[in-house]
């Protein structure tokens, strides 16, 4: 086990690109959370995740960034 201090990021000046990416990730997280709240969508991702040895949330995030409509009829 390694113990270190948590970095102090309070004085970091984020670039426009970093701010934009953080915004996209925040939006993706909100959409994924809403999609996985639907039992049918969650079940699809849970089955897929189990086969691939991954987490359902990670697969849904990946699908979101690939442009898939998680909340629509396709559901992933």
Secondary structure as GFF3:
##gff-version 3
##sequence-region A 1 76
A	DSSP	alpha_helix	16	36	.	.	.	ID=ss1
A	DSSP	alpha_helix	39	52	.	.	.	ID=ss2
A	DSSP	alpha_helix	56	65	.	.	.	ID=ss3
###
